[in-house]
Amino acid sequence: MEINPLSSDDILSFAEDSPLGGSKPTGYYKLLIADDDDEVHAMTRLVLSDYEYDGAGIQFLSAFSGEEAKEIIRENPDIACILLDVVMESDDAGLEVVRFIRKEAGNRKIRIILRTGQPGKAPEKDIILNYDINDYKEKTELTSQKLFTTITTAFRSYRHLNELEQKKQEINDKNHRLNEEIARRIVAETNLTKYNRSLEKMSQVKSDRLEKALNALKAVKLELREARKSLMIAGISSACINDLDDSVKQIRLNLNAMEEGCRDRVDDLAHDIDKISGRICDMRWFIESIREPFTHTDLNQIIGQAADEVCRGFDQNMDIQLDLGQIPKISVPEKNFKTALAAVIRNGFEAADHDGTISISTQIRDKGILIRISDAGCGIDPNDLPHVFDPYTTGSPGNKKGLGLSFVKQVLLHCGGDIHIQSAPRKGTLVTLTLPWQDGLEPPG
């Protein structure tokens, strides 16, 4: 076949180009050059030899026929871009490669740039209309600068397609986990109904005689055995069961002492039973939080209400700065969402010594609503940061339960959103809440 040779005078003028970066790339984009002209391969590699985009260079692959290009694509499905000659071993060899990529290989991500030295054999209008390609260039118009621009556009598009695919997979995985969690909670709710009847009766044991206490203990042991099989409500169930086990052991010790005649241990027994009841109330609180109906709500208004409630509960000279942007109304469980916001703002107050500023902002970004709450308080120790969402974990003094951030995360996940925390000791904390912005949001699942 006859191929128009490339000339350095009117095609690739690269003497004026300079390196794009002084540092060595940390990764590579795969670029396939499919052309039956050796000079095209050599000059393309030369022009792009020091190319770098977003910290990545180019790994060159070469094919000198349409069939060879197909084989390389089969072996390298992660090729980012192909510079494809139309006329190789046949007048439409390049077009056959396009059909192979999109139809047979089913590869929708690879960016296809047709390069032809014989545009009359493959008119641009017909090719654009009939083939799924991303760009069409005559070899005579591809200077080094235009080649750089074309390749950069292709790599950027390829990277965005990969990011979209990754986000789609993350969303699918999150939905799957949420559906599993909802199913577990439904099972747990059914079992907790029977379980709570027994534990509520146990709160009266402190005024009963030894015989009634022993009978109640047998009932508790049976219920706890069943609870271990079914109460798997995220992390809180595990923490509650551990506390319940410790309380039952203490009840047994107290009862043994009562058998020896020490009836004054009844008060200790009652304390442990109260502890069991408290843990059960915590579990019920978490379960009930997913049952509140969603309401079409102005988030900025809820933020203002939560901030006012927290301010009224503190004596410190704290200042709250609100930077609330234009955001749409969405559907959320209003009461629980306000409780979650207040918990985060309250943590910021408690992190400050006596005075300071809490900053709260809202905005739309990437089709999501962002709520940022920051303080310049004491911050969180790096060793504690991975555990801030664990139930009954708290870095605050006093009688704090350590359920606040666990509750906040549950509410956000129930709304289809999430929470992220950045913090450093003595530098403060930034809490970012994310929510989907689509109007009329309903609970997932």
Salt bridges, closest charged atoms under 4 A:
ASP35 OD2 - LYS139 NZ 2.72
ASP54 OD2 - ARG159 NH1 2.56
GLU67 OE2 - LYS70 NZ 3.35
GLU71 OE1 - ARG74 NH1 3.16
ASP78 OD1 - LYS30 NZ 3.07
ASP85 OD2 - LYS139 NZ 3.53
ASP91 OD2 - LYS121 NZ 3.73
GLU96 OE2 - ARG99 NH2 2.04
GLU104 OE2 - ARG74 NH2 3.94
ASP132 OD2 - ARG102 NE 3.25
ASP132 OD2 - ARG108 NH2 2.78
ASP135 OD2 - LYS137 NZ 3.92
GLU163 OE2 - ARG159 NE 3.74
GLU165 OE1 - LYS109 NZ 3.12
GLU180 OE2 - HIS176 NE2 2.90
GLU181 OE1 - ARG184 NH2 2.56
GLU181 OE2 - ARG185 NE 2.75
GLU189 OE2 - ARG291 NH1 2.70
GLU200 OE2 - ARG284 NH1 3.40
GLU226 OE2 - LYS229 NZ 3.88
ASP243 OD2 - ARG279 NE 2.46
ASP245 OD1 - ARG228 NH2 2.39
ASP282 OD2 - ARG279 NH1 3.81
ASP282 OD1 - LYS401 NZ 2.61
GLU288 OE2 - ARG291 NH1 3.18
GLU309 OE2 - LYS338 NZ 3.35
GLU350 OE2 - LYS400 NZ 2.99
ASP390 OD2 - HIS387 ND1 3.21
ASP418 OD1 - LYS409 NZ 2.99
ASP418 OD2 - HIS420 NE2 3.99
ASP439 OD1 - HIS296 NE2 3.15
